[in-house]
């Protein structure tokens, strides 16, 4: 288990997303995420929209007591929404240093540390956002979970 791909620099295209952004304490994350993904899925279903790729979480800061987090799904086009919590917006094109992790989510900090080291060694600076894309589901053993971790750089 652990890092299953080389760390690399990528240019990521702009992407429409349906998401919920909130501030929470880290220990609240599992229950808030479950509720949020359920709400987003319901709204997308009502609009007849499918995700264009797996769900993501974007950590906009690292303050575990006031964690600014966005949870959502990439979608193929703008989705007109009139929902109090679910929004649709475009993530702009950006440069991301990323790699793939296999194993329990709580063990992925090893890869994140390696990504930050790679960024430093290659003369880049983190922009502040960290994206986790969940490539499979929790219906399988934790050792088989796949997470793409990306740090946006300047």
DRENTOR-577312 format. One record per residue (C-alpha): residue in three letters; x, y, z. Coordinates in steps of 0.25 Angstrom, whole numbers. Layout:
[node "ala", [X, Y, Z]],
...
! end
This chain:
[node "unk", [0, 0, 0]],
[node "unk", [4, 15, -1]],
[node "unk", [9, 23, -13]],
[node "unk", [5, 15, -26]],
[node "unk", [10, 26, -36]],
[node "unk", [21, 36, -38]],
[node "unk", [19, 50, -33]],
[node "unk", [17, 59, -45]],
[node "unk", [13, 73, -50]],
[node "unk", [0, 74, -58]],
[node "unk", [-8, 85, -65]],
[node "unk", [-22, 82, -61]],
[node "unk", [-33, 88, -70]],
[node "unk", [-44, 97, -65]],
[node "unk", [-56, 88, -59]],
[node "unk", [-70, 91, -55]],
[node "unk", [-74, 85, -41]],
[node "unk", [-86, 83, -33]],
[node "unk", [-81, 85, -19]],
[node "unk", [-84, 89, -4]],
[node "unk", [-73, 98, 3]],
[node "unk", [-73, 99, 18]],
[node "unk", [-65, 101, 30]],
[node "unk", [-64, 90, 40]],
[node "unk", [-56, 84, 51]],
[node "unk", [-48, 72, 45]],
[node "unk", [-55, 62, 54]],
[node "unk", [-68, 66, 47]],
[node "unk", [-63, 63, 33]],
[node "unk", [-68, 49, 32]],
[node "unk", [-83, 52, 35]],
[node "unk", [-83, 65, 28]],
[node "unk", [-77, 59, 16]],
[node "unk", [-87, 47, 16]],
[node "unk", [-99, 57, 17]],
[node "unk", [-93, 67, 6]],
[node "unk", [-90, 56, -4]],
[node "unk", [-104, 51, -2]],
[node "unk", [-110, 65, -4]],
[node "unk", [-102, 68, -16]],
[node "unk", [-105, 54, -22]],
[node "unk", [-120, 57, -20]],
[node "unk", [-120, 71, -26]],
[node "unk", [-112, 65, -38]],
[node "unk", [-122, 54, -40]],
[node "unk", [-133, 63, -40]],
[node "unk", [-127, 71, -51]],
[node "unk", [-123, 59, -59]],
[node "unk", [-108, 61, -58]],
[node "unk", [-98, 51, -56]],
[node "unk", [-84, 53, -50]],
[node "unk", [-73, 54, -61]],
[node "unk", [-62, 48, -52]],
[node "unk", [-61, 43, -37]],
[node "unk", [-64, 51, -25]],
[node "unk", [-54, 61, -19]],
[node "unk", [-51, 68, -7]],
[node "unk", [-43, 82, -7]],
[node "unk", [-37, 86, 6]],
[node "unk", [-35, 101, 4]],
[node "unk", [-27, 102, 17]],
[node "unk", [-20, 94, 28]],
[node "unk", [-27, 99, 41]],
[node "unk", [-33, 86, 47]],
[node "unk", [-42, 94, 56]],
[node "unk", [-47, 103, 45]],
[node "unk", [-45, 94, 32]],
[node "unk", [-50, 101, 20]],
[node "unk", [-54, 89, 11]],
[node "unk", [-62, 87, -2]],
[node "unk", [-68, 74, -6]],
[node "unk", [-74, 71, -19]],
[node "unk", [-74, 65, -33]],
[node "unk", [-68, 69, -46]],
[node "unk", [-79, 71, -56]],
[node "unk", [-79, 73, -71]],
[node "unk", [-86, 87, -72]],
[node "unk", [-92, 98, -64]],
[node "unk", [-103, 93, -56]],
[node "unk", [-114, 104, -53]],
[node "unk", [-117, 103, -38]],
[node "unk", [-126, 109, -28]],
[node "unk", [-122, 102, -16]],
[node "unk", [-118, 108, -3]],
[node "unk", [-105, 99, -1]],
[node "unk", [-101, 92, -14]],
[node "unk", [-95, 102, -24]],
[node "unk", [-89, 100, -38]],
[node "unk", [-76, 108, -41]],
[node "unk", [-64, 106, -50]],
[node "unk", [-51, 102, -44]],
[node "unk", [-41, 110, -53]],
[node "unk", [-30, 103, -61]],
[node "unk", [-18, 101, -51]],
[node "unk", [-5, 94, -49]],
[node "unk", [-5, 83, -39]],
[node "unk", [6, 74, -34]],
[node "unk", [-1, 60, -31]],
[node "unk", [1, 45, -30]],
[node "unk", [-8, 33, -27]],
[node "unk", [-9, 27, -13]],
[node "unk", [-15, 13, -10]],
[node "unk", [-20, 10, 4]],
[node "unk", [-28, 16, 16]],
[node "unk", [-31, 30, 15]],
[node "unk", [-25, 33, 28]],
[node "unk", [-11, 28, 24]],
[node "unk", [-10, 37, 12]],
[node "unk", [-2, 48, 19]],
[node "unk", [10, 41, 15]],
[node "unk", [8, 44, 0]],
[node "unk", [4, 58, 3]],
[node "unk", [17, 61, 11]],
[node "unk", [24, 55, -1]],
[node "unk", [17, 64, -11]],
[node "unk", [20, 76, -2]],
[node "unk", [35, 72, -2]],
[node "unk", [35, 70, -18]],
[node "unk", [29, 84, -19]],
[node "unk", [40, 90, -11]],
[node "unk", [51, 83, -18]],
[node "unk", [46, 87, -31]],
[node "unk", [45, 102, -28]],
[node "unk", [30, 103, -27]],
[node "unk", [20, 109, -17]],
[node "unk", [7, 103, -12]],
[node "unk", [-5, 112, -15]],
[node "unk", [-12, 107, -3]],
[node "unk", [-23, 97, -9]],
[node "unk", [-21, 82, -7]],
[node "unk", [-31, 73, -16]],
[node "unk", [-34, 58, -12]],
[node "unk", [-41, 51, -23]],
[node "unk", [-47, 37, -19]],
[node "unk", [-45, 28, -30]],
[node "unk", [-53, 16, -24]],
[node "unk", [-63, 14, -13]],
[node "unk", [-63, 10, 2]],
[node "unk", [-70, -3, -2]],
[node "unk", [-57, -10, -3]],
[node "unk", [-46, -13, 7]],
[node "unk", [-38, 0, 12]],
[node "unk", [-25, -6, 6]],
[node "unk", [-32, -5, -8]],
[node "unk", [-36, 10, -7]],
[node "unk", [-30, 19, -18]],
[node "unk", [-28, 34, -16]],
[node "unk", [-22, 44, -25]],
[node "unk", [-16, 55, -17]],
[node "unk", [-13, 68, -24]],
[node "unk", [-7, 81, -18]],
[node "unk", [-9, 94, -26]],
[node "unk", [3, 102, -29]],
[node "unk", [7, 116, -33]],
! end
